[in-house]
Amino acid sequence: MLNSAAAGRRLARRVAALQAAATLATALACLPLGPSAALGALAGGSAMALGSLLAAWGAFGGGPAGAGAALGRLLLGLAAKWGVVIVVLYLAIAVWRLPPLPVLAGAALAAAALLIAARQR
């Protein structure tokens, strides 16, 4: 076995921490544009971080399982992640009327943090 579930859980925690840091940095960078821009960046980045935590919980929450069950949990977790991201981005832009560019910037930089965390050793 090349990877253990414990290594996956550690990676999920590292991803969530880096996504939270990227979200806060994006919100601080958007603060000069106004409080609504900073709140938008927080909403976008938080949606991505919450979705990643949900995907990790779905993938690693059930304990040992066969390959089919593990793949099913992984796919269900990813579907839940993107469902959360889409709903929160819709709420932030269409319902709460936050500026779209900071919302999308927060989500994009949090997604980039996932890639950075996955490449670190």
C-alpha positions as CSV (number, residue, x, y, z in Angstrom):
1,M,0.0,0.0,0.0
2,L,1.5,3.3,-1.1
3,N,-0.7,5.6,1.0
4,S,-2.6,5.2,4.2
5,A,-5.8,6.7,5.3
6,A,-3.9,8.5,8.0
7,A,-1.8,10.2,5.3
8,G,-5.0,11.2,3.5
9,R,-6.4,12.7,6.7
10,R,-3.2,14.7,7.3
11,L,-3.3,16.0,3.7
12,A,-7.0,17.0,4.2
13,R,-6.1,19.0,7.3
14,R,-3.2,20.6,5.5
15,V,-5.4,21.5,2.6
16,A,-8.1,23.0,4.9
17,A,-5.5,25.1,6.8
18,L,-3.9,26.5,3.6
19,Q,-7.3,27.2,2.1
20,A,-8.3,29.1,5.2
21,A,-5.0,31.1,5.1
22,A,-5.5,31.9,1.4
23,T,-9.0,32.9,2.1
24,L,-8.0,35.3,4.8
25,A,-5.2,36.7,2.7
26,T,-7.6,37.3,-0.2
27,A,-10.1,39.0,2.1
28,L,-7.4,41.3,3.5
29,A,-6.3,42.1,0.0
30,C,-9.9,43.0,-1.0
31,L,-10.5,45.1,2.1
32,P,-9.3,48.4,0.5
33,L,-12.1,47.8,-2.1
34,G,-14.7,47.9,0.7
35,P,-16.1,45.6,3.3
36,S,-18.5,44.0,0.9
37,A,-15.5,42.9,-1.3
38,A,-13.7,41.5,1.7
39,L,-16.9,39.6,2.8
40,G,-17.2,38.3,-0.8
41,A,-13.7,37.0,-0.8
42,L,-14.4,35.3,2.6
43,A,-17.6,33.8,1.3
44,G,-15.9,32.4,-1.9
45,G,-12.9,31.0,-0.1
46,S,-14.9,29.6,2.8
47,A,-17.2,27.8,0.3
48,M,-14.2,26.1,-1.2
49,A,-12.6,25.2,2.2
50,L,-15.9,23.9,3.6
51,G,-16.4,21.9,0.5
52,S,-12.9,20.4,0.8
53,L,-13.6,19.4,4.4
54,L,-16.9,17.8,3.4
55,A,-15.2,15.9,0.6
56,A,-12.4,14.7,3.0
57,W,-15.0,13.7,5.6
58,G,-16.9,11.7,3.0
59,A,-13.8,10.0,1.6
60,F,-12.2,9.1,5.0
61,G,-15.1,9.1,7.4
62,G,-16.3,5.5,6.9
63,G,-13.3,3.5,8.0
64,P,-11.8,0.6,6.1
65,A,-13.8,-0.5,3.0
66,G,-13.4,-2.3,-0.3
67,A,-12.3,-0.5,-3.4
68,G,-15.8,0.0,-4.7
69,A,-17.1,1.4,-1.5
70,A,-14.1,3.7,-1.1
71,L,-14.5,5.0,-4.7
72,G,-18.2,5.6,-4.1
73,R,-17.4,7.6,-0.9
74,L,-14.8,9.6,-2.8
75,L,-17.2,10.4,-5.6
76,L,-20.0,11.2,-3.2
77,G,-17.7,13.5,-1.2
78,L,-16.6,15.3,-4.4
79,A,-20.2,15.8,-5.5
80,A,-21.1,17.2,-2.1
81,K,-18.1,19.5,-2.2
82,W,-19.1,21.0,-5.6
83,G,-22.7,21.2,-4.5
84,V,-21.7,23.3,-1.5
85,V,-19.4,25.5,-3.5
86,I,-22.0,26.2,-6.2
87,V,-24.8,26.9,-3.7
88,V,-22.6,29.3,-1.6
89,L,-21.3,31.1,-4.7
90,Y,-24.9,31.5,-5.9
91,L,-26.0,32.8,-2.6
92,A,-23.1,35.2,-2.3
93,I,-23.5,36.7,-5.8
94,A,-27.2,36.5,-6.5
95,V,-28.9,36.6,-3.1
96,W,-26.5,38.5,-0.8
97,R,-25.4,40.8,-3.7
98,L,-21.7,40.6,-2.9
99,P,-19.3,41.8,-5.7
100,P,-18.7,38.8,-8.0
101,L,-15.0,39.3,-8.7
102,P,-13.9,39.1,-5.0
103,V,-16.2,36.1,-4.5
104,L,-14.7,34.3,-7.4
105,A,-11.2,35.4,-6.5
106,G,-11.6,34.0,-3.0
107,A,-12.8,30.7,-4.4
108,A,-10.1,30.5,-7.0
109,L,-7.2,31.3,-4.6
110,A,-8.6,28.7,-2.1
111,A,-8.7,26.2,-5.0
112,A,-5.1,27.1,-5.8
113,A,-4.2,26.5,-2.2
114,L,-5.4,22.9,-2.6
115,L,-3.0,22.4,-5.4
116,I,-0.1,23.9,-3.4
117,A,-0.9,21.7,-0.4
118,A,-1.1,18.6,-2.5
119,R,2.4,19.3,-4.0
120,Q,4.1,19.8,-0.6
121,R,5.7,16.9,1.2
